[in-house]
Amino acid sequence: MSLSKADRCILRLMQQDATITLSALAERAGLSPSTAQRRLQKLREDKVILRDVSIVDPKKVGAAVAMLVEVELERDRPELLPPFLRWVSETPEVQEAWCTSGRGDYTLVILAQSVDHFDRLADGMMERNPNIRKFTTSVVLKTLKRGLVVPVECDAR
């Protein structure tokens, strides 16, 4: 799918603030409100914009501990992979998950209320997934940057 300059401006502006009014979006993207609305709807229909969400401060809702978990699976047991992938998708504390190269097979970002809470999650992960050979955990001491903004070039006002 080819994106126009206007589409890119809409994407950039929506990533900055999805609550922007349609008239402000149109003005900053250099479009009429009706054109901005049509383009925004098309970007949603085409799944360029996947969803609009609110960003919550984890510490203010009790998720005070972030962990980076590197998981190594048994290579000779591919039939046991679906339960692990299901656990990842069904566990709300797992914020992000990537299939990676390097030491581990998967890297997870987990937000927990405490180290004890994480320990219970890790125990459950191991109990439900006999395909896990081992995992290593790094505790996040300080968050320097957090975001999901995809860089999009645009000359928005």
N, C-alpha and C positions, 0 to 999 in steps of 0.2 A: 504494500500500500504506500502510495506516495503522499506525503503530507505537504500542504501548501504553507507558505509563510504565515498566513492567518491561523491555520490549524496549530502550527508550532507555538504561536503567541498564546493561543487559548490554552494549550497544554502547560506552558510555562506559568501562566497566570493562575490556572486552576491548582497547580502543584504548590504555589505559594499560599493560596487561600481559597479553598473550595467553597467558602461562603460568600465570595464576591458577588455582588448583584449583577444581574444580566446587563444592566445599562453601564455599569463601571467596566465590566469585562469587554463589552462592545467598544466603549470609548478607548480603553487602553490597547485593544487589539486593532483599532482603526476600522471597525466594522459597524454596520447598523445593528440595532438590537435583534431584529428578526434574523439577519444573516448569522450573527453570533449564536443565537439559539439553535438554528438549523445545524451549524457546524458542530456545536457542542453535542447535540443529540446524535449526530452521525459518528462522532468520535466514541460515544458510549455504545452505540449499536455495533460498531466495528470492533469493539473490545480494545480500543486503544486506551480509553479510560476504563479501568476495570471496576472501580468503585470509589466512592467518596467516604472518607472516614474522619473521625476526630482523633487527634493525637493526645494521648493521656500520659501524664507524668507518672511513671511506674512507682516511684517512691511515695507519692501521695495516695496511692490505692493499696499500699502494702507489699508491693513487689520490689523489695529493697535490694535484692541480691541478683546480679546478672552473672551467668556462667557461660563460658565457651566450652563446648563438649565435643571432643574428637572421638568418633566411634569407628572401631575396626571390626569388620564382620569376618566370619568364616568364609573363605573363598569357595569351599566345596559344598556349600549348602544353599544354593540359590533359591530352592523351594521355600526357605524360611524367610526370605526377604519381605514378602507382603505383610506379615504381622508387624515387622519393624516400621515399614512405611505407614501402615495404619496407625500405629502408636504415635508416630511423629505428627500425623495430620489430626489426630483426635485429642492430643494433649495441648490444652490452651497455653500452658507455660512455655511450650516450644514456640518461640517467636519467629525464628527463621531456621531453615535447614537447607544445606547444600550437599550434593554429591561432589566429592573433591578428589583431586589427585594428591599425592604426598603420603604422609605417614598414615593418615586415617582414610576411611572410605566416605564418611559423612562428617560434617561439622554442623553443630546445632547451637543456636543462641537460646538459652533458657533463662526466664525470669522467675525467681522464686521469692517467697516471703522471708525465708531464712535459710541458713545452711542445712538445718534439720529438714525443712521442707524439700530442699533439693535432694537430700539423702533419701528421703522417701520416694521421690520421683525416680531417682537412679535405681533404687531397689526394684521398683515396679517395671522400669525399662528392662532390667536384666531378667526378671522373672518371666515377663511376657515375650522375651526375644532370645531364645537359645542360640540364635545365629550370631550374637555379639561375642567376639573373641575378647575384646577389652575396650575400655574407654578411658580417656584422660580428660581432666577438667581443669580449666583455668578460671579463677575468680576475677571478675572485672573489678579493679580497684577504683577506677574513675572513668566516666564516659566523657570522651573528648568531643565526639560528634555522633549524632544519631539521625538518620533520615532515610527516606526512600525516594527522594526526588531524583528523577531521571534528567540529566542535563539535556536541555532543549534550547537550541539557539533561536533567538527572536529579538527584534528591536522594539519590544513593548515599551509603552510610555509609563 
